[in-house]
Amino acid sequence: SLLVVKDAFNNAQKPPAAHTGAPGEQTCAKSGCHTGVVQVNSPNFNFRFATNPRPQLYYTDTFYNFLINFQLTPAVGGFLVTALDQNNNSVGRFQATNTQFTDTLSGSGRNYIGHKNATSTSAWAFRWYSPTNYTGIITLYCAALGGDGDGTTANDITYTDTIQFHPFGISSNLNAGFTSSANSLCVNNVVTFSNNSTGTISGYNWNFGVGATPPSANTSGPHNV
């Protein structure tokens, strides 16, 4: 959550940490910092992936771009986002893609990204990097606040939304297994990679290396390279 009253400059430079509405957190409306209505998953507010269609699964060590915007431009507005795993631990890292309007921050053992020097800006973009190891389902919690610019903290609108996505190819009954037809071979020889994995598999992402033909594949196989 965030800030917002243009005349009062309440948290206008940067939002307070721990105000996204995530587990263990309040929003500015609930903490009493601002009063007014709270809208959950409102059509007047968008928190989404920058790509379409949106990814349903995440890979490790991969960045994802996000967009935030108000459908109805407030007199002044801001936002705050955090990413948590299933144990409500902070996960991954944020990057400001436009340092004029967004910035990272931390507090209460969690990492965040939020507005910077709030104005009448009604849209923001940022980047989030997934962790180096799969940590189960990850949820991004977003709170945003639109101020009416009347010089008080009353009658402002708080918006909350979440984005959730699952780890790529991870399931409780998954047993990964792969074999190759040869452990050593000469240049230009063909090697066959076979998939012997069992369980619920959501997808494949083979990478055979630079110069290989094909260089990659996204089906079960076997693949002759």
Long-range contacts (C-beta under 8 A, 24 or more apart in sequence): 1-26, 1-27, 1-28, 1-29, 1-33, 1-79, 1-80, 1-143, 1-144, 1-145, 1-158, 1-160, 2-28, 2-77, 2-78, 2-79, 2-80, 2-114, 2-115, 2-118, 2-143, 2-144, 2-145, 3-28, 3-76, 3-77, 3-78, 3-115, 3-118, 3-145, 3-147, 4-28, 4-34, 4-74, 4-76, 4-77, 4-78, 4-118, 4-145, 4-146, 4-147, 4-156, 5-34, 5-76, 5-147, 5-148, 5-149, 5-150, 5-151, 5-152, 5-153, 5-156, 6-75, 6-76, 6-118, 6-119, 6-120, 6-147, 6-149, 6-151, 7-149, 7-150, 7-151, 7-152, 8-151, 8-152, 8-153, 10-34, 10-153, 11-78, 11-118, 12-76, 12-78, 12-117, 12-118, 13-116, 13-117, 13-118, 14-103, 14-105, 14-114, 14-115, 14-116, 15-78, 15-79, 15-80, 15-105, 15-112, 15-114, 15-115, 16-80, 16-107, 17-80, 17-105, 17-106, 17-107, 17-108, 17-110, 17-112, 18-107, 18-108, 18-110, 19-80, 19-143, 20-80, 20-81, 20-82, 20-112, 20-141, 20-142, 20-143, 20-160, 21-141, 21-143, 21-160, 22-82, 22-84, 22-88, 22-110, 22-139, 22-141, 23-84, 23-88, 24-88, 24-108, 25-82, 25-108, 25-141, 27-143, 27-145, 27-158, 27-160, 28-143, 28-145, 28-156, 28-158, 29-145, 29-156, 29-158, 33-153, 34-145, 34-147, 34-153, 34-154, 34-156, 34-158, 35-153, 35-154, 35-155, 35-156, 36-154, 36-155, 36-156, 36-157, 36-158, 37-157, 37-158, 38-157, 38-158, 38-159, 38-160, 39-157, 39-158, 39-159, 39-160, 40-159, 40-160, 40-161, 41-160, 41-161, 42-159, 42-161, 43-71, 44-70, 44-71, 44-72, 44-157, 44-159, 45-69, 45-70, 45-71, 45-144, 45-159, 45-161, 46-70, 46-71, 47-81, 47-140, 47-142, 47-144, 47-161, 47-162, 47-163, 48-163, 49-163, 50-125, 55-165, 56-165, 56-166, 57-165, 57-166, 57-167, 57-168, 57-169, 57-202, 57-203, 58-130, 58-138, 58-165, 58-166, 58-167, 58-168, 59-130, 59-168, 59-205, 60-130, 60-131, 60-132, 60-133, 60-134, 61-129, 61-130, 61-131, 61-132, 62-129, 62-130, 63-95, 63-127, 63-128, 63-129, 63-130, 64-127, 64-128, 64-129, 64-130, 65-97, 65-125, 65-126, 65-127, 66-125, 66-126, 66-127, 66-128, 66-140, 66-163, 67-123, 67-124, 67-125, 68-123, 68-124, 68-125, 68-126, 68-142, 68-144, 69-122, 69-123, 69-124, 70-122, 70-123, 70-144, 70-146, 70-159, 72-146, 73-120, 73-122, 74-120, 74-122, 74-146, 74-147, 74-148, 74-149, 74-157, 75-120, 75-146, 75-147, 75-148, 75-149, 75-150, 76-118, 76-119, 76-120, 76-146, 76-147, 76-149, 77-115, 77-118, 77-120, 77-121, 77-122, 77-144, 77-145, 77-146, 77-147, 78-114, 78-115, 78-118, 78-144, 78-145, 79-114, 79-115, 79-124, 79-142, 79-143, 79-144, 79-145, 80-112, 80-113, 80-114, 80-115, 80-142, 80-143, 80-144, 81-112, 81-113, 81-114, 81-126, 81-140, 81-141, 81-142, 82-110, 82-111, 82-112, 82-140, 82-141, 83-111, 83-128, 83-138, 83-139, 83-140, 83-141, 84-110, 84-138, 84-139, 84-141, 85-135, 85-136, 85-137, 85-138, 86-135, 86-136, 86-137, 91-131, 91-135, 91-138, 92-128, 92-129, 92-130, 92-131, 92-138, 93-128, 93-129, 94-126, 94-127, 94-128, 94-129, 95-126, 95-127, 95-128, 95-129, 96-126, 96-127, 97-125, 97-126, 97-127, 98-124, 98-125, 102-126, 134-167, 134-168, 134-170, 135-167, 136-166, 136-167, 136-170, 137-164, 137-165, 137-166, 137-167, 138-164, 138-165, 138-167, 139-163, 139-164, 140-164, 166-202, 168-202, 168-203, 168-205, 169-201, 169-202, 169-203, 169-204, 169-205, 171-199, 171-200, 171-201, 171-202, 173-198, 173-199, 173-200, 174-198, 174-199, 174-200, 174-201, 175-199, 190-224, 190-225, 191-224, 191-225, 192-222, 192-223, 192-224, 192-225, 193-221, 193-222, 193-223, 193-225, 194-221, 194-222, 195-220, 195-221, 195-222
